[in-house]
Every structure is written in C-alpha cells, then in structure tokens.
Amino acid sequence: MRYSAQFKSKKELIQSKTVCVGFDGFIDYIIRPVESRQDEDNCTYFPTIDKFGEKITSLAGRSGNVELIITNTDFGGCGPHYANGLANMGIGCTCIGALGYPEKSPVFNLNENCKTITVSEPGYSYVFEFGDGKIIMSDIEKISRLRWSDLTERISIEEMVAYFEKADIITLVNWSYLVHFHEIYEKFLEIVMPRLEKRDRKIYIDIADCAKRQPEEIKAALKMFGKYSAYAPTYLGLNKSEAMVMHSVLCDGEYEGSLPIARAIKEYSGIGTVIIHPVDSSAAVYDGGEVEVSGILCEKPKKTTGGGDNFNSGFCAGLLGGLDIKSCLISGMTTSYLYVKNGKCNSFDDIAETMKMYDAQA
C-alpha cells in the first residue's frame, strides 16, 4: 500500500490516541531583516543567513543600522508547536508548559483538541527568518527559573501521573535550552515513570539546540534518556545542527551524514530509535535496522519556525498508527513540508493527500 493510502487508512486509529508533552513554552516574535527599501510599502528582505552575516560583518569597527519587520507574534517552544501540530490532525493532546503564570497568556491559543496546563512564565524568542533557515535569539530569564520543586507545586505529582498515564506517547522537549530541565527529567524518570501502568506506549524526546551545552552534560543527558527505555520504547529526534553537535561530542573525524551519527548515538545512549531530520532528508537507526529517505524541499517557505516540531508531530502520528519507521519518516517530512509552505499546522486529510508526493518511493 502506498504511503498516502496507508496513512489515510489509519485515520480513525490515530485520532483515537492521546499524547502528553512537557514542559517548555515561548512567545515568538517572527522577524524579517530588511536589506533595502524601495518606498513606504515595498522592501526587500535579506534572502539568506550568509547575506545577513555579510551585512553584520561589514559593520565591524564602525556600527550601522538594520531595519526589522516583525511579521508575526505567536506561541512558540518545542512542546506547544508539537502539540498544536498533532491537535490539528485531530489527535487529543495535553501540553504542560511555560505558557504564562499564574494565568496562561492568550498567545497560547492552541487548537481546541489540545488541553493546556501552565506552570511557568514563558521564554521570549526573537526569530530572524531567511530563505535558508532561521536564527533564534532568546530571553530565557523567567522560564529558566523553573525547577522540579516549582513544577510539582503547580501541578502535583498525582496530577502529573494522571495526565501522562493516559498518553500513548509521552514527549519530553527542550532539555538543552533550559538550565534546570536535566533535573526535571531526572526526577520525572525517577518519580513519575515507575508509577505509570506498563502498557503499549512510547516516549519521544527532542532535546533542542544543544550547541551551548558542554560535552559532559550532553553525554549525561543521552545516558539519562537511555534509561527511559526501561519503561517504554524510546525515540530521540534531532535536526542536522543538533546531530553535528552530537558528532563533535561522540565521534572523531568529519561529520559523514545522518546514519553514522545516529548509529553512534544509539550505541552510546541505549535509546531504541534515533532519528535525524535535516531539511532535505530524514534517517533513523532502530532496533533491527536503519533507513534514510530523501525529502522534498519547500522552495518558498512561508514560516520555518516550528518546522522541526511539526516533523515530530507527523512522525509521532505515524507511530500512533502503528506504521513502520520509513512511513513515519515520510509522515514527518510531509507534515513539516506543509507547515513550512503554508505557515500553519495542517489537517490530517491535507497531510495524507500531500503524502502522495512520496508514493513513487513506495
């Protein structure tokens, strides 16, 4: 059966499942730097990060000015983007995160299929978008204060167990960015996971950009997440930048692509499945095999912030439907492609229909 038809056939099953994610949250200011202005209503944006970098470098020693246009203010963070992607597919989600405290910020207007529980003030991200990627500059002062003790004051361990008990996929995000999240995920492993009923559920982890973390911290996190495998099959998703950091920590020599570093991470950590998703492909190494799939690029992206999180949404939708790993990679890439192309999360039916562009690979 081709990928699109296979995905469509699992719609009822996928939409009967639930997901719970924690514990981040950001408010994103989406920004386009202006290269030149023609008149009051017309301007040209910097097309690539290289071009913007050349401009910044040219100002060294003399200063200068760059006009910025804030094109949108939206909710952000790995958890909210991921949960909203699933919810738009009709999958029931619970997103526990830094969504404003004590009251949730109205910016976090996630799809109605997603229940939101707020435990902290959010971070604030200034997202410079270009045709070939994005640069995110973040203010994490308030969200970085969140510790396990704060979390369990605002949502009790009993409540946390109840929410995650219902989940067919437990998702943990943004270990890298927030200073106390290692402690939070260690405590979650120690206190919450043993209290969950053992059944057919999965754990999906996205640690986010880990470039600022020290090698020993990264190694400790990989070992810690590997211990989650004692409770359920565990999946780790990384983009290319994150994979390259992992390579610098775990491997010698030049970076050789997705599969070699996925193998190294899996061997080192004990995580069951390691997924690498650059913008033009995706790959996975898992118990019993490995696979790599060429992707289809969106030539004129409308919004890139959240693209990786929507890959995670699509991949996990495939997992909920019991699809094989290659099919999950394709559902992930299709979900991300549509999000980047349209600048928003998309419906299950739209994703399933668009997946036809991969059917030739079946």
N, C-alpha and C positions, 0 to 999 in steps of 0.2 A: 504494500500500500504506500502511495506517495505521501510526502510529509504533510501537505496541506490536508488531505483527506483523513490521514491518521489523526492529526491534531483535532480536526472537526469531530471525529468520531468519539473523542474523549471529553467533549464539552461538558456533558452532564456530570461525569465523574469529577472532573477538575473543579467545577463550580460547587460541588458538594463538600469540598475540603476547606480547611481553615489554616491560617498562618499567623504566627505571633512574632513580632520583631522588636528589638530594643537596642540601644537606648539613647540615640542621638537626636539632633534636630537643629536646623539652621534657618535663618532668614536670608535669602539670597537676593542680592542686587545685581542684576544682569547688565553688564556694561559693554558698550562698543566704543573703542577709542577711534577718534576721527583723524584721518590722515590729511584730508583737505576739505575745505568748504567752498561750495560754488555760490550759494546765496542762502537766504533765510531758511528755505525749505529743503535744500539739497546739499548733501555732503557725501564724501567717500570715506569708508572705514578702512583701517589697516587690514589687509586681506589675510595676513599670516603672522604667526608669532615672530618669525625671522624679521619681517619688515618692521614690526613694532620694536623688536630688540635693537635693530639698527638705529631707529629714531632715538631710543633711550640712550644708547651708547654714544651717539653723536653729541649729546648734551653734556657729557662728562667735562668738568672743568669750566663750564660756562652757564649752566642752567637753561631752562626753557619751559614751555607750556604744551600740554596735550589736552585738547577738548575731549570730554567724556559725555556720552549719552547713556543714561540709564533707561534701557529699553523695557525693563520689567522688574517688578519686585514680587518675589514668590517664595513659597516654602522651599526649604532645602534640607540637606542631610541625607545620608545613605538610607536610613530607615524610612523616613516619610516618602522619598521618591520611590523606593522599592514597594512599599505597602500600597501607595497610590496606583502604581502600575498593575499590581495584582487585583486591587479592588475594581479598577476599570475593566478588568476581564470578567468581573462577576464573582470573584473569589472573596470570601469573608476573611477579613484581617483584623488584628489588633496591633496598633502601633503605640508602644510605650516609649516616651521620649521627652526630649527637651523642647517642649512646644510652647513655652511661656509659663511662668509661675508667679503667683499662685493660680492665675487664670490663663487658660490657653489663648494664645494670640489668634486673632481672626485670620491671619495669613495662612494658618494651617487648615485650610478648607479642603481636606481630603475627600475623596469620593465617599458617598454615603455607605458603601459596603465596608468601610474601614472605621472601626471604633478607635478613638484616640484617648490616651491617658497621659497627662502631662506631669512631669516630675522635676522640671528644672527650667530656668531661663535658657533660651536658645543661644547658639553662637550666631555670628553675623559674617556672611561671606560676600566679598566683592569679586564678582566673576567676570573677568575680561574674556570675551568670546571672539574667536577668529575662525576663519575657514578651515584651519588645520588643527584646531584644538582650543584649549582654554587655559587661562592662568587664574587660579583661585587664591585670593588673599583673605585671610580670615581673622576675625576678632573672637577669640575663644575664652576671654577672661571669665565670663559668668558660667558658661557651660562647663569649663574645666574645673570648677569647684565641686562638681557633683561627685560624691563618694558613695560607697556602698551603704554607709550609715545614713546618708541623706536619702538615698533611693528607698531604703526599707522603712524610713519614717513616713514617706509619702505614698508608698504602696507596700502594704505588709507582705511578708514572705508568703503567708497563706493566700493572699490575693494573687501574688505573682505565680505561685504554683497553680492556682486555678486557671489563670489565663493561658499559661504555657502547656498545661495538661491537655487542653482542648486542641492544641495545634498539631497539624500533620507535618508542618515544617516549622522548626524553631530557627529564627535567624538572628545572628549577632553581628553588629556592624561597628565600624569606626574605632577599632582598637587603637590605631596608630595616632589619631589626631588628638585624643583627649587623655590627659595625663593620668587620671585615676581609673581608666577603663580596664587596665590589666587587673587591678584589684577587684573591680566589679565582676569581671568574667571569671576570675579565680573563685570568688565567693559564689557566683552562680553555679559553677561546676561543683563546688563542694557542698552547697546547701540546697539548691533548687533541683538540680538534675537527679539526685538519688530519690527524691520524693515523687518523681513523675512515674506514672504507670508505664511499664515496659510494653510497648506495642509498636506497630509499624509506623514510625515517624522518622524524620530526617532532620539533620542540623546543617544549616548553610551559614557560612561565615564570609564576611567581606571586611578585611581589616583596614581598607582605605590607604591612601598615600602614606607609605612608611619611610619616606626619604629622610625625615628628621630624626628618626629613632636610631639608637646605637645598635651595632650588630648583636651584642649580647642580649639586648632587650627583644630584638626580633627573634632570635633563636629561642628565648624563653617563651615567647608567645606561641611559636609554632609547636613547641613541645606541649604547652598547656592545651592548645586547641586539639592536638592529637589525642589527649586524654578524654575528650568528649566522645571519641569513637567507642568507648566502653559502654555508652548508653544508647547510641543510635548511629547509623551510617552518617558520616560527616563529609561535607563538601566545602572546599575553600576556593573562592573566586578572586582572581587578580587581573588587573589590566596590564598592559605592557610595561608601563613605568614601574609599577609595583613589582612585577616579575623581574625586571632588571635590577632593582634594589636587592631582591632575594638572591639573585645570581651573585651579586658582589659580596654577599654575606656567606653563601654556602659553597660557591664554586670558584675554581681557578680558570684563567684564560678568558677569552672573549665570549660574550653572550651569543649563543648559537640558535636562538629561537625558542618557541614555546614549549615543545615537548621535552627537550633536555632539562630545562629548569623545573618543569612540572614533575619530572621523574625525581629530581634531587629533593624537591620539597616533600614529596610523598614519602620518600625513603627516610628523610631526616625526621619528619614530624609524626608519622603514623596516621595522618589524615587519609581517609579512604579514597577520596577523589579530589584531584587538584585541577582546576580549570583556569586557563589563561585566555583572555579575550582582548587582543589588540583590535584596532578599528577595522582591520581588513581580513580578519580570520578569527577562529577560535579553536582551542585544543583542550583535550583532557587526558589525564592519565588516571586510571582507576584500577581497582582490583580485577585482574583478568584481562586488561587490555589498555589500549590508548587509541586516540583518534584525533585528527586535525581536519578542519573544514575551511575552505576559502569563503570569505564573506563578500557581500555586495555593498559597496560604499554608497553613501548618500552624497552626491556631488555638491549639493547646495543645502547644507544643514541649516535648519531654522533655529535649533536650540541644541547645544551639545551637553549642557549641564544636566546631569541625570541620565545620560545615555547608558553609562555602565550599570547604574542601578536598575534601569529598565531591562538591560540584558539579564541581570539577576532575576527579575520578575518573570521574564519569558522562560528562562532556564528552569526556574522552580515550578512554573505552571506545567512544564513537561514532566518534571518529577512527580507532581501530583497526579498526573495522568498515567503514571507507570511507563513512560516512554524510555527507550534506550538512550544512552548518553549522546550519541550523534544527533538524534532527533531533538534532544534537549538543547544542544548547542545551536541547532537551527532555529528552534523556537525562541531562544535567547537573542540571536542575531536579528531575527525578523522583528521582534518587539523593540529592540534598540533602534533599528533602522527606521521604523515608523515614527518612533518618538522624536528622533533627531530630524527627520524630514518634516513632520507636522508641528513640532514644538509642543507636543502634549502627549499624554497617555492615550492609548487606543483601545478599542473594544476587542473582545475575544474574536468576534466574527471578522473584523478587519485584519487582525493578525493572522488568523487562519487563512484568509483569502490571499493575503500578501505572501504567505509562505510558499505559494505556488512558484515563486521565482527560484526556489531551491529544488523543485521537484525533478529537474533534469539531473541532479546529483544522486537521486534515489537509485 
